[in-house]
Amino acid sequence: MRVAAALVTAAWLVACSGAEQQQSAAATGNAAEPAEPAPAAVSATGSGMRGTVSSLTGAVSGLNTRVTDMGLVIDLPSDALFEFDKATLTPAAEDQLRKATDLIRRSPPGALKVIGHTDDKGDDAYNQKLSVARAQAVADWLGQQVGVRTRGFEVSGKGESEPVAPNARPDGSDDPAGRAKNRRVELVVPNGG
């Protein structure tokens, strides 16, 4: 039992130290040295226990992510990617998309899902169209990146149908912070699970 716990802890430390080295190299601007890829998975067995550390652990660097049954979901805020009511990527979007691209390159092979979402301003049909257009713009950008362009892309839009925050406060007044959270493009990356 102690051996299994020690191996799981060691695997976790190895995964974390690799992420720290990559972050340190990025912070110092030392791009000349390529970062070693994290191991695909490190597992420890003993006394019937098994622990696994994902190769994507610690590789997130400033992205809002969560793990679901579908895979690793990267939430990209639309306000960081697009101007209001537009589906053309802004020059500032490249920073967020490059971080996502780095993470995608380290993920297991498989198609990426790119799903657009809006807040509830405007009518349903308009928001549906805008969410698909924004998802397609992100997929088109990713489709030009080395190490990502060979993947398949499943592009869809959900319009205003799947909010993650209220668009209005309990008193009925507008909730700008909630609306901002709902305007997003989600990238669903295979996690090999």
HUJO-V205513 format. One record per backbone hydrogen bond with DSSP energy under -0.5 kcal/mol. NH is the residue of the N-H (numbers start at 1). CO is the residue of the C=O. If there is no record, write none. Layout:
<<NH CO> <NH CO>>
//
This chain:
<<5 1> <6 2> <7 3> <8 4> <9 5> <10 6> <11 7> <12 8> <13 9> <14 10> <15 11> <16 12> <17 13> <18 14> <19 15> <20 16> <21 17> <22 18> <23 19> <24 20> <25 21> <26 22> <27 23> <28 24> <29 25> <29 26> <30 25> <31 29> <33 30> <34 32> <42 53> <44 51> <46 49> <49 46> <51 44> <53 42> <54 52> <55 40> <57 54> <59 56> <63 60> <64 75> <65 63> <66 73> <68 71> <71 68> <72 189> <73 66> <73 71> <74 72> <74 187> <75 64> <75 73> <76 74> <76 185> <77 75> <78 183> <79 183> <80 77> <81 77> <81 78> <82 78> <83 88> <86 83> <89 87> <90 81> <93 90> <94 91> <95 92> <96 92> <97 93> <98 94> <99 95> <100 96> <101 97> <102 98> <103 99> <104 100> <105 101> <106 102> <106 103> <107 103> <107 104> <108 190> <112 152> <113 188> <114 154> <115 113> <115 186> <116 156> <117 184> <118 159> <127 123> <128 124> <129 125> <130 126> <131 127> <132 128> <133 129> <134 130> <135 131> <136 132> <137 133> <138 134> <139 135> <140 136> <141 137> <142 138> <143 139> <144 141> <145 142> <148 145> <149 145> <151 148> <154 112> <155 153> <156 114> <158 116> <161 158> <169 173> <172 169> <175 167> <176 174> <179 175> <180 176> <181 177> <182 178> <183 179> <184 117> <184 182> <185 76> <186 115> <187 74> <188 113> <188 186> <189 72> <189 187>>
//
